[in-house]
Structure formats: C-alpha cells, structure tokens
C-alpha cells in the first residue's frame, strides 16, 4: 500500500499502520466528530500534520516541528510515513508501537 484516504464521519476511529512496509506511505484523514487514534510503527520515520479543528492532540512520543509532529524512527528502515489529518470535532491520539 502506498496511500490511504479515510473519511471519518461520526464516531471513534482507530488506524493501525504498524507492520512491514515495502514503500513510503501517504495517509490523508478527513476528520469528523469523535476520537481518532493513529498507531504508527516505532521503527519508521513518521511526519504528521494536523490541521486542528475543535479538540485536542495527544502526541507525547512525537517531537513538534512547526506544523508537524515527528517521530524519528529507529533507523531500521529507510521508508517514511506522511500523514495529514484535517481534524473536525474531537480528540486525536498519535501513538507509536
């Protein structure tokens, strides 16, 4: 998989992007109303841009760089994950696993 687009709607959403990666991945999440949890692999560099709506962003394991939340990855992979979240109303939780 090289790209993923999700329209959230209403309710809670969990997206788990862990697992082996053969290609870079671009993810676009169009938020709605509810909580969104995004689980990213710890071994791969991830950059997450959140166009924040009404709510909060929990990104404890990420470093804030301008408009982005960045995980450095462990250097075990040269692949990258780029995520854009257009948030609606609710919380966004970014996790590493």
N, CA, C and O of each residue as an XYZ file, in Angstrom:
388
protein
N       0.842     -1.168      0.000
C       0.000      0.000      0.000
C       0.894      1.239      0.000
O       1.855      1.330      0.764
N       0.560      2.182     -0.865
C       1.332      3.422     -0.958
C       0.556      4.637     -0.472
O       1.150      5.660     -0.132
N      -0.779      4.527     -0.439
C      -1.585      5.642      0.047
C      -2.873      5.123      0.666
O      -3.358      4.037      0.347
N      -3.411      5.953      1.572
C      -4.656      5.622      2.259
C      -5.412      6.911      2.502
O      -4.842      7.892      2.980
N      -6.697      6.912      2.174
C      -7.562      8.068      2.444
C      -8.753      7.579      3.251
O      -9.422      6.614      2.879
N      -9.010      8.270      4.377
C     -10.101      7.893      5.268
C     -10.963      9.110      5.538
O     -10.453     10.159      5.932
N     -12.282      8.978      5.325
C     -13.257      9.998      5.716
C     -13.912      9.490      6.994
O     -14.627      8.488      6.980
N     -13.663     10.187      8.092
C     -14.044      9.686      9.409
C     -15.547      9.666      9.657
O     -16.065      8.648     10.114
N     -16.251     10.724      9.382
C     -17.673     10.763      9.704
C     -17.890     11.007     11.191
O     -17.229     11.856     11.788
N     -18.823     10.257     11.791
C     -19.149     10.405     13.210
C     -18.816      9.108     13.933
O     -19.161      8.023     13.465
N     -18.140      9.222     15.082
C     -17.785      8.055     15.873
C     -16.309      8.020     16.159
O     -15.597      8.991     15.902
N     -15.840      6.904     16.693
C     -14.429      6.739     17.015
C     -13.740      5.974     15.892
O     -14.342      5.115     15.248
N     -12.469      6.299     15.668
C     -11.704      5.695     14.591
C     -10.332      5.315     15.111
O      -9.680      6.117     15.780
N      -9.883      4.099     14.813
C      -8.518      3.674     15.099
C      -7.909      3.167     13.806
O      -8.478      2.308     13.132
N      -6.733      3.713     13.463
C      -5.997      3.266     12.278
C      -4.654      2.752     12.760
O      -3.882      3.492     13.371
N      -4.375      1.481     12.486
C      -3.120      0.846     12.893
C      -2.261      0.651     11.648
O      -2.589     -0.161     10.783
N      -1.161      1.399     11.560
C      -0.278      1.339     10.394
C       1.023      0.597     10.690
O       1.999      0.738      9.952
N       1.041     -0.195     11.769
C       2.237     -0.957     12.099
C       2.356     -2.150     11.147
O       1.412     -2.493     10.436
N       3.501     -2.752     11.151
C       3.738     -3.898     10.278
C       4.795     -3.559      9.239
O       5.209     -2.405      9.126
N       5.236     -4.564      8.475
C       6.285     -4.336      7.491
C       5.837     -3.359      6.408
O       4.666     -3.326      6.030
N       6.763     -2.587      5.930
C       6.459     -1.566      4.920
C       7.443     -1.716      3.770
O       8.655     -1.629      3.967
N       6.918     -1.942      2.566
C       7.772     -2.058      1.382
C       7.915     -0.738      0.639
O       8.831     -0.579     -0.168
N       7.017      0.213      0.904
C       7.028      1.505      0.224
C       6.754      2.614      1.239
O       6.256      2.361      2.336
N       7.091      3.850      0.850
C       6.650      5.001      1.626
C       5.126      5.013      1.604
O       4.511      4.463      0.691
N       4.519      5.638      2.608
C       3.062      5.668      2.702
C       2.590      7.089      2.953
O       3.109      7.779      3.830
N       1.600      7.524      2.178
C       0.927      8.808      2.377
C      -0.483      8.537      2.873
O      -1.233      7.783      2.253
N      -0.843      9.158      3.997
C      -2.149      8.941      4.613
C      -2.850     10.288      4.740
O      -2.253     11.275      5.171
N      -4.125     10.316      4.360
C      -4.945     11.519      4.460
C      -6.212     11.155      5.224
O      -6.992     10.313      4.779
N      -6.412     11.791      6.377
C      -7.597     11.532      7.198
C      -8.430     12.804      7.255
O      -7.957     13.851      7.697
N      -9.665     12.701      6.806
C     -10.607     13.805      6.871
C     -11.490     13.563      8.083
O     -12.386     12.720      8.057
N     -11.224     14.317      9.151
C     -11.893     14.094     10.423
C     -13.348     14.492     10.424
O     -13.807     15.254      9.573
N     -14.045     13.974     11.374
C     -15.454     14.281     11.561
C     -15.688     14.655     13.006
O     -15.049     15.562     13.540
N     -16.610     13.947     13.633
C     -16.933     14.177     15.037
C     -16.626     12.900     15.805
O     -17.235     11.859     15.561
N     -15.673     12.984     16.742
C     -15.307     11.827     17.542
C     -13.820     11.763     17.778
O     -13.090     12.695     17.439
N     -13.366     10.667     18.357
C     -11.962     10.479     18.688
C     -11.276      9.662     17.612
O     -11.821      8.669     17.130
N     -10.070     10.087     17.234
C      -9.272      9.360     16.251
C      -7.949      8.956     16.888
O      -7.262      9.785     17.486
N      -7.597      7.685     16.759
C      -6.321      7.168     17.242
C      -5.549      6.644     16.044
O      -6.062      5.843     15.263
N      -4.316      7.101     15.906
C      -3.442      6.669     14.817
C      -2.230      5.990     15.442
O      -1.487      6.609     16.204
N      -2.034      4.705     15.115
C      -0.922      3.925     15.661
C       0.109      3.760     14.552
O      -0.169      3.179     13.503
N       1.311      4.287     14.810
C       2.378      4.283     13.813
C       3.529      3.413     14.283
O       3.748      3.278     15.487
N       4.273      2.817     13.347
C       5.390      1.957     13.747
C       6.554      2.759     14.315
O       6.938      3.795     13.772
N       7.096      2.272     15.395
C       8.206      2.942     16.060
C       9.484      2.924     15.201
O      10.329      3.810     15.334
N       9.624      1.929     14.332
C      10.861      1.751     13.564
C      10.923      2.596     12.288
O      11.958      2.616     11.622
N       9.854      3.283     11.939
C       9.795      4.037     10.687
C       9.555      5.512     10.996
O       8.738      5.850     11.852
N      10.271      6.385     10.296
C      10.070      7.821     10.475
C       8.663      8.218     10.033
O       8.223      7.848      8.944
N       7.966      8.967     10.873
C       6.614      9.432     10.558
C       6.523     10.940     10.774
O       7.048     11.477     11.749
N       5.845     11.607      9.842
C       5.572     13.050      9.958
C       4.063     13.219      9.859
O       3.438     12.802      8.884
N       3.488     13.841     10.888
C       2.044     14.008     10.958
C       1.718     15.491     11.023
O       2.184     16.202     11.914
N       0.915     15.952     10.073
C       0.442     17.333     10.096
C      -1.037     17.305     10.488
O      -1.843     16.597      9.885
N      -1.366     18.084     11.498
C      -2.758     18.138     11.955
C      -3.281     19.549     11.722
O      -2.807     20.509     12.330
N      -4.267     19.660     10.831
C      -4.998     20.911     10.667
C      -6.120     20.834     11.685
O      -7.181     20.266     11.424
N      -5.867     21.415     12.849
C      -6.686     21.193     14.034
C      -8.040     21.874     13.946
O      -8.153     23.038     13.564
N      -9.054     21.122     14.307
C     -10.403     21.647     14.439
C     -10.640     22.003     15.892
O      -9.824     22.679     16.519
N     -11.756     21.546     16.420
C     -12.082     21.781     17.824
C     -11.769     20.494     18.584
O     -12.413     19.468     18.367
N     -10.790     20.550     19.463
C     -10.411     19.363     20.215
C      -8.946     19.404     20.588
O      -8.319     20.463     20.590
N      -8.407     18.234     20.905
C      -7.033     18.162     21.397
C      -6.217     17.167     20.586
O      -6.760     16.296     19.905
N      -4.895     17.318     20.675
C      -3.967     16.382     20.052
C      -3.044     15.857     21.141
O      -2.403     16.637     21.846
N      -2.974     14.534     21.281
C      -2.058     13.898     22.220
C      -0.972     13.216     21.388
O      -1.232     12.225     20.704
N       0.240     13.754     21.453
C       1.361     13.229     20.664
C       2.603     13.169     21.543
O       3.649     13.706     21.179
N       2.494     12.525     22.688
C       3.566     12.504     23.688
C       4.903     11.992     23.172
O       5.949     12.509     23.565
N       4.893     11.001     22.311
C       6.148     10.401     21.859
C       6.707     11.075     20.603
O       7.713     10.628     20.052
N       6.073     12.120     20.166
C       6.490     12.829     18.958
C       7.125     14.163     19.325
O       6.869     14.710     20.398
N       7.949     14.677     18.433
C       8.571     15.984     18.605
C       7.817     16.963     17.713
O       7.537     16.657     16.554
N       7.489     18.124     18.239
C       6.781     19.134     17.458
C       7.796     19.959     16.686
O       8.709     20.541     17.272
N       7.634     20.008     15.368
C       8.486     20.813     14.493
C       7.586     21.629     13.583
O       7.122     21.147     12.550
N       7.344     22.879     13.985
C       6.437     23.723     13.206
C       5.038     23.157     13.207
O       4.441     22.970     14.267
N       4.509     22.881     12.027
C       3.154     22.333     11.880
C       3.114     20.812     11.980
O       2.046     20.217     11.835
N       4.256     20.172     12.226
C       4.337     18.713     12.180
C       4.661     18.104     13.540
O       5.340     18.707     14.370
N       4.153     16.888     13.740
C       4.561     16.023     14.837
C       5.430     14.952     14.179
O       4.995     14.294     13.234
N       6.661     14.774     14.677
C       7.625     13.908     14.006
C       8.120     12.836     14.961
O       8.458     13.108     16.113
N       8.154     11.593     14.447
C       8.844     10.517     15.154
C      10.082     10.206     14.339
O      10.009     10.133     13.112
N      11.191     10.026     14.979
C      12.448      9.870     14.254
C      12.642      8.477     13.678
O      13.470      8.292     12.786
N      11.901      7.499     14.165
C      12.147      6.124     13.737
C      13.432      5.635     14.372
O      14.206      6.432     14.901
N      13.664      4.350     14.326
C      14.848      3.779     14.970
C      16.003      3.615     13.997
O      17.066      3.125     14.379
N      15.812      4.018     12.746
C      16.860      3.864     11.754
C      16.892      2.482     11.131
O      17.794      2.188     10.345
N      15.935      1.625     11.457
C      15.904      0.268     10.916
C      15.265      0.201      9.538
O      15.311     -0.840      8.883
N      14.667      1.306      9.092
C      14.010      1.313      7.788
C      14.228      2.662      7.111
O      14.265      3.702      7.768
N      14.372      2.628      5.790
C      14.502      3.878      5.045
C      13.144      4.362      4.541
O      13.072      5.385      3.860
N      12.079      3.651      4.860
C      10.725      4.042      4.452
C      10.209      5.145      5.365
O      10.669      5.299      6.497
N       9.240      5.915      4.854
C       8.662      7.017      5.621
C       7.146      6.978      5.509
O       6.580      6.491      4.530
N       6.512      7.506      6.545
C       5.057      7.651      6.549
C       4.742      9.131      6.722
O       5.219      9.774      7.657
N       3.930      9.664      5.809
C       3.478     11.057      5.883
C       1.975     11.050      6.086
O       1.242     10.404      5.336
N       1.515     11.771      7.103
C       0.094     11.787      7.443
C      -0.394     13.228      7.490
O       0.267     14.101      8.053
N      -1.549     13.466      6.896
C      -2.242     14.743      7.034
C      -3.612     14.459      7.622
O      -4.380     13.659      7.088
N      -3.907     15.128      8.734
C      -5.208     14.965      9.377
C      -5.916     16.313      9.358
O      -5.425     17.288      9.926
N      -7.062     16.361      8.707
C      -7.921     17.548      8.744
C      -8.946     17.277      9.833
O      -9.970     16.634      9.597
N      -8.657     17.773     11.020
C      -9.459     17.424     12.191
C     -10.801     18.135     12.187
O     -10.936     19.250     11.683
N     -11.771     17.474     12.751
C     -13.094     18.049     12.932
C     -13.275     18.423     14.394
O     -12.577     19.287     14.923
N     -14.228     17.753     15.038
C     -14.507     17.988     16.453
C     -14.178     16.706     17.215
O     -14.775     15.660     16.963
N     -13.236     16.789     18.137
C     -12.866     15.622     18.923
C     -11.377     15.560     19.155
O     -10.651     16.508     18.856
N     -10.922     14.442     19.691
C      -9.513     14.301     20.048
C      -8.772     13.472     19.016
O      -9.353     12.644     18.314
N      -7.455     13.720     18.945
C      -6.567     12.948     18.090
C      -5.453     12.415     18.979
O      -4.807     13.172     19.703
N      -5.236     11.111     18.916
C      -4.212     10.458     19.726
C      -3.210      9.805     18.780
O      -3.570      8.899     18.029
N      -1.952     10.258     18.809
C      -0.883      9.667     17.998
C      -0.052      8.775     18.897
O       0.440      9.214     19.937
N       0.106      7.503     18.492
C       0.848      6.539     19.305
C       1.915      5.843     18.455
O       1.788      5.726     17.236
N       2.954      5.393     19.126
C       3.983      4.573     18.487
C       3.944      3.181     19.078
O       3.789      3.010     20.287
N       4.086      2.178     18.211
C       4.129      0.791     18.690
C       5.169      0.050     17.883
O       5.388     -1.141     18.103
